[in-house]
Amino acid sequence: MSAGRPLTRQEMKANNSRTYLLAQRDDYIRRYGEDLGAYRFLLMLLQTHGSKLHKRGDTTTLRGMAHELNGIFAKYTQPRS
């Protein structure tokens, strides 16, 4: 319950979606390790949700996801001195 009232159908759907994505993220991290799991999870999100975000015109969220993905990629591809 939230704010002393039952959740609406839309709020329940959003909460279930969030719970599902968090479980998927944890599974990727458990299988592949902290950084590679996060990288693979972000790739999955970009693949599954990127086209929806682009069609809706939500370039800010899409750009943020791409920025996080690039940060993880750059961390492991930079030459070590």
DOPAMAR-143690 format. One line per field, with one value per atom (N, C-alpha, C): residue in three letters; atom name; x, y, z; chain; residue number from 1. Coordinates in steps of 0.02 Angstrom, whole numbers, padded with zeros to 5 digits. Layout:
BEGIN
selo: c(ALA, ...) .
kekol: c(CA, ...) .
px: c(X, ...) .
py: c(Y, ...) .
pz: c(Z, ...) .
lumvex: c(A, ...) .
zase: c(NUM, ...) .
***
This chain:
BEGIN
selo: c(MET, MET, MET, SER, SER, SER, ALA, ALA, ALA, GLY, GLY, GLY, ARG, ARG, ARG, PRO, PRO, PRO, LEU, LEU, LEU, THR, THR, THR, ARG, ARG, ARG, GLN, GLN, GLN, GLU, GLU, GLU, MET, MET, MET, LYS, LYS, LYS, ALA, ALA, ALA, ASN, ASN, ASN, ASN, ASN, ASN, SER, SER, SER, ARG, ARG, ARG, THR, THR, THR, TYR, TYR, TYR, LEU, LEU, LEU, LEU, LEU, LEU, ALA, ALA, ALA, GLN, GLN, GLN, ARG, ARG, ARG, ASP, ASP, ASP, ASP, ASP, ASP, TYR, TYR, TYR, ILE, ILE, ILE, ARG, ARG, ARG, ARG, ARG, ARG, TYR, TYR, TYR, GLY, GLY, GLY, GLU, GLU, GLU, ASP, ASP, ASP, LEU, LEU, LEU, GLY, GLY, GLY, ALA, ALA, ALA, TYR, TYR, TYR, ARG, ARG, ARG, PHE, PHE, PHE, LEU, LEU, LEU, LEU, LEU, LEU, MET, MET, MET, LEU, LEU, LEU, LEU, LEU, LEU, GLN, GLN, GLN, THR, THR, THR, HIS, HIS, HIS, GLY, GLY, GLY, SER, SER, SER, LYS, LYS, LYS, LEU, LEU, LEU, HIS, HIS, HIS, LYS, LYS, LYS, ARG, ARG, ARG, GLY, GLY, GLY, ASP, ASP, ASP, THR, THR, THR, THR, THR, THR, THR, THR, THR, LEU, LEU, LEU, ARG, ARG, ARG, GLY, GLY, GLY, MET, MET, MET, ALA, ALA, ALA, HIS, HIS, HIS, GLU, GLU, GLU, LEU, LEU, LEU, ASN, ASN, ASN, GLY, GLY, GLY, ILE, ILE, ILE, PHE, PHE, PHE, ALA, ALA, ALA, LYS, LYS, LYS, TYR, TYR, TYR, THR, THR, THR, GLN, GLN, GLN, PRO, PRO, PRO, ARG, ARG, ARG, SER, SER, SER) .
kekol: c(N, CA, C, N, CA, C, N, CA, C, N, CA, C, N, CA, C, N, CA, C, N, CA, C, N, CA, C, N, CA, C, N, CA, C, N, CA, C, N, CA, C, N, CA, C, N, CA, C, N, CA, C, N, CA, C, N, CA, C, N, CA, C, N, CA, C, N, CA, C, N, CA, C, N, CA, C, N, CA, C, N, CA, C, N, CA, C, N, CA, C, N, CA, C, N, CA, C, N, CA, C, N, CA, C, N, CA, C, N, CA, C, N, CA, C, N, CA, C, N, CA, C, N, CA, C, N, CA, C, N, CA, C, N, CA, C, N, CA, C, N, CA, C, N, CA, C, N, CA, C, N, CA, C, N, CA, C, N, CA, C, N, CA, C, N, CA, C, N, CA, C, N, CA, C, N, CA, C, N, CA, C, N, CA, C, N, CA, C, N, CA, C, N, CA, C, N, CA, C, N, CA, C, N, CA, C, N, CA, C, N, CA, C, N, CA, C, N, CA, C, N, CA, C, N, CA, C, N, CA, C, N, CA, C, N, CA, C, N, CA, C, N, CA, C, N, CA, C, N, CA, C, N, CA, C, N, CA, C, N, CA, C, N, CA, C, N, CA, C, N, CA, C, N, CA, C, N, CA, C, N, CA, C) .
px: c(00042, 00000, 00044, 00018, 00054, 00007, 00031, -00008, -00074, -00076, -00136, -00193, -00177, -00229, -00202, -00245, -00220, -00192, -00144, -00114, -00164, -00161, -00202, -00173, -00211, -00187, -00123, -00121, -00062, -00002, -00011, 00043, 00068, 00023, 00043, 00083, 00062, 00098, 00168, 00175, 00241, 00285, 00257, 00295, 00317, 00273, 00290, 00344, 00341, 00391, 00459, 00459, 00521, 00550, 00509, 00532, 00561, 00529, 00553, 00621, 00629, 00692, 00748, 00733, 00784, 00805, 00758, 00775, 00818, 00802, 00844, 00914, 00919, 00984, 01025, 00994, 01029, 01052, 01011, 01028, 01088, 01089, 01146, 01210, 01205, 01263, 01286, 01240, 01258, 01294, 01269, 01298, 01365, 01372, 01430, 01476, 01460, 01501, 01473, 01500, 01472, 01473, 01531, 01535, 01509, 01528, 01504, 01429, 01403, 01331, 01293, 01320, 01289, 01291, 01347, 01354, 01304, 01299, 01253, 01180, 01165, 01097, 01080, 01126, 01113, 01106, 01144, 01135, 01065, 01042, 00975, 00922, 00931, 00883, 00882, 00941, 00943, 00909, 00920, 00891, 00815, 00790, 00718, 00679, 00707, 00670, 00691, 00749, 00775, 00729, 00701, 00657, 00593, 00567, 00507, 00521, 00578, 00596, 00605, 00637, 00649, 00583, 00537, 00472, 00433, 00439, 00403, 00438, 00501, 00538, 00573, 00580, 00613, 00688, 00719, 00791, 00833, 00808, 00847, 00862, 00812, 00822, 00866, 00854, 00895, 00968, 00978, 01046, 01080, 01043, 01070, 01092, 01050, 01067, 01130, 01134, 01192, 01254, 01248, 01305, 01331, 01286, 01307, 01342, 01314, 01343, 01412, 01420, 01485, 01535, 01514, 01559, 01587, 01544, 01567, 01614, 01596, 01638, 01707, 01708, 01771, 01815, 01785, 01823, 01867, 01842, 01878, 01917, 01909, 01945, 02001, 02007, 02061, 02127, 02179, 02245, 02267, 02293, 02317, 02391, 02409, 02480, 02517) .
py: c(-00059, 00000, 00062, 00112, 00174, 00231, 00274, 00332, 00311, 00252, 00231, 00208, 00193, 00170, 00113, 00072, 00020, 00050, 00015, 00039, 00033, 00080, 00076, 00023, 00004, -00046, -00022, 00041, 00069, 00069, 00086, 00085, 00014, -00034, -00104, -00129, -00110, -00130, -00101, -00038, -00005, -00038, -00054, -00086, -00156, -00194, -00262, -00259, -00211, -00203, -00187, -00143, -00124, -00184, -00221, -00280, -00331, -00341, -00389, -00368, -00303, -00279, -00284, -00269, -00275, -00348, -00394, -00465, -00487, -00462, -00477, -00449, -00387, -00357, -00398, -00418, -00458, -00525, -00554, -00618, -00610, -00557, -00544, -00534, -00496, -00483, -00548, -00589, -00653, -00698, -00700, -00744, -00719, -00654, -00628, -00584, -00571, -00527, -00456, -00414, -00346, -00304, -00295, -00250, -00281, -00342, -00374, -00385, -00402, -00411, -00346, -00291, -00225, -00207, -00221, -00207, -00247, -00312, -00354, -00335, -00315, -00292, -00229, -00182, -00120, -00134, -00181, -00200, -00228, -00270, -00299, -00243, -00196, -00140, -00098, -00083, -00044, -00081, -00146, -00185, -00188, -00202, -00212, -00148, -00097, -00036, 00023, 00017, 00073, 00095, 00047, 00067, 00099, 00075, 00106, 00177, 00187, 00255, 00301, 00276, 00316, 00335, 00287, 00301, 00353, 00351, 00400, 00467, 00468, 00531, 00545, 00494, 00502, 00493, 00542, 00535, 00546, 00580, 00592, 00527, 00484, 00420, 00375, 00374, 00334, 00357, 00422, 00450, 00432, 00433, 00415, 00342, 00298, 00227, 00216, 00249, 00242, 00269, 00323, 00352, 00303, 00271, 00222, 00163, 00140, 00084, 00102, 00162, 00184, 00190, 00212, 00217, 00149, 00099, 00032, 00005, 00016, -00006, 00027, 00092, 00129, 00107, 00088, 00066, 00006, -00038, -00099, -00098, -00046, -00043, 00009, 00048, 00096, 00060, 00082, 00050, 00061, 00008, 00014, 00031, 00079, 00099, 00070) .
pz: c(00000, 00000, 00000, -00031, -00035, -00015, 00029, 00052, 00083, 00116, 00150, 00105, 00043, -00002, -00045, -00072, -00117, -00181, -00210, -00272, -00329, -00375, -00435, -00482, -00532, -00579, -00614, -00633, -00666, -00619, -00556, -00508, -00495, -00493, -00483, -00543, -00603, -00664, -00665, -00647, -00645, -00593, -00535, -00482, -00502, -00534, -00556, -00610, -00654, -00707, -00676, -00628, -00593, -00557, -00522, -00485, -00533, -00591, -00641, -00668, -00685, -00711, -00659, -00596, -00544, -00535, -00540, -00535, -00594, -00654, -00713, -00705, -00680, -00670, -00620, -00565, -00515, -00544, -00587, -00618, -00665, -00705, -00749, -00707, -00653, -00611, -00577, -00556, -00524, -00575, -00637, -00687, -00715, -00725, -00762, -00720, -00658, -00618, -00620, -00577, -00567, -00631, -00661, -00718, -00783, -00798, -00859, -00855, -00796, -00787, -00799, -00773, -00784, -00858, -00891, -00962, -01003, -00990, -01028, -01014, -00952, -00935, -00973, -00977, -01015, -01089, -01115, -01186, -01197, -01150, -01156, -01153, -01108, -01103, -01166, -01193, -01255, -01312, -01315, -01369, -01362, -01302, -01294, -01287, -01255, -01242, -01285, -01318, -01358, -01413, -01449, -01505, -01480, -01423, -01395, -01373, -01340, -01318, -01378, -01431, -01490, -01525, -01530, -01561, -01522, -01455, -01413, -01413, -01436, -01436, -01371, -01328, -01263, -01271, -01304, -01318, -01256, -01205, -01144, -01108, -01100, -01067, -01109, -01173, -01219, -01218, -01218, -01216, -01149, -01094, -01029, -01027, -01054, -01057, -01100, -01156, -01200, -01166, -01128, -01092, -01039, -01001, -00951, -00985, -01040, -01076, -01102, -01128, -01153, -01096, -01037, -00980, -00959, -00958, -00940, -00994, -01058, -01113, -01111, -01099, -01098, -01040, -00985, -00927, -00944, -00986, -01001, -01067, -01106, -01169, -01168, -01114, -01110, -01098, -01131, -01119, -01047, -01018, -00948, -00949, -00906, -00905, -00846) .
lumvex: c(A, A, A, A, A, A, A, A, A, A, A, A, A, A, A, A, A, A, A, A, A, A, A, A, A, A, A, A, A, A, A, A, A, A, A, A, A, A, A, A, A, A, A, A, A, A, A, A, A, A, A, A, A, A, A, A, A, A, A, A, A, A, A, A, A, A, A, A, A, A, A, A, A, A, A, A, A, A, A, A, A, A, A, A, A, A, A, A, A, A, A, A, A, A, A, A, A, A, A, A, A, A, A, A, A, A, A, A, A, A, A, A, A, A, A, A, A, A, A, A, A, A, A, A, A, A, A, A, A, A, A, A, A, A, A, A, A, A, A, A, A, A, A, A, A, A, A, A, A, A, A, A, A, A, A, A, A, A, A, A, A, A, A, A, A, A, A, A, A, A, A, A, A, A, A, A, A, A, A, A, A, A, A, A, A, A, A, A, A, A, A, A, A, A, A, A, A, A, A, A, A, A, A, A, A, A, A, A, A, A, A, A, A, A, A, A, A, A, A, A, A, A, A, A, A, A, A, A, A, A, A, A, A, A, A, A, A, A, A, A, A, A, A) .
zase: c(1, 1, 1, 2, 2, 2, 3, 3, 3, 4, 4, 4, 5, 5, 5, 6, 6, 6, 7, 7, 7, 8, 8, 8, 9, 9, 9, 10, 10, 10, 11, 11, 11, 12, 12, 12, 13, 13, 13, 14, 14, 14, 15, 15, 15, 16, 16, 16, 17, 17, 17, 18, 18, 18, 19, 19, 19, 20, 20, 20, 21, 21, 21, 22, 22, 22, 23, 23, 23, 24, 24, 24, 25, 25, 25, 26, 26, 26, 27, 27, 27, 28, 28, 28, 29, 29, 29, 30, 30, 30, 31, 31, 31, 32, 32, 32, 33, 33, 33, 34, 34, 34, 35, 35, 35, 36, 36, 36, 37, 37, 37, 38, 38, 38, 39, 39, 39, 40, 40, 40, 41, 41, 41, 42, 42, 42, 43, 43, 43, 44, 44, 44, 45, 45, 45, 46, 46, 46, 47, 47, 47, 48, 48, 48, 49, 49, 49, 50, 50, 50, 51, 51, 51, 52, 52, 52, 53, 53, 53, 54, 54, 54, 55, 55, 55, 56, 56, 56, 57, 57, 57, 58, 58, 58, 59, 59, 59, 60, 60, 60, 61, 61, 61, 62, 62, 62, 63, 63, 63, 64, 64, 64, 65, 65, 65, 66, 66, 66, 67, 67, 67, 68, 68, 68, 69, 69, 69, 70, 70, 70, 71, 71, 71, 72, 72, 72, 73, 73, 73, 74, 74, 74, 75, 75, 75, 76, 76, 76, 77, 77, 77, 78, 78, 78, 79, 79, 79, 80, 80, 80, 81, 81, 81) .
***
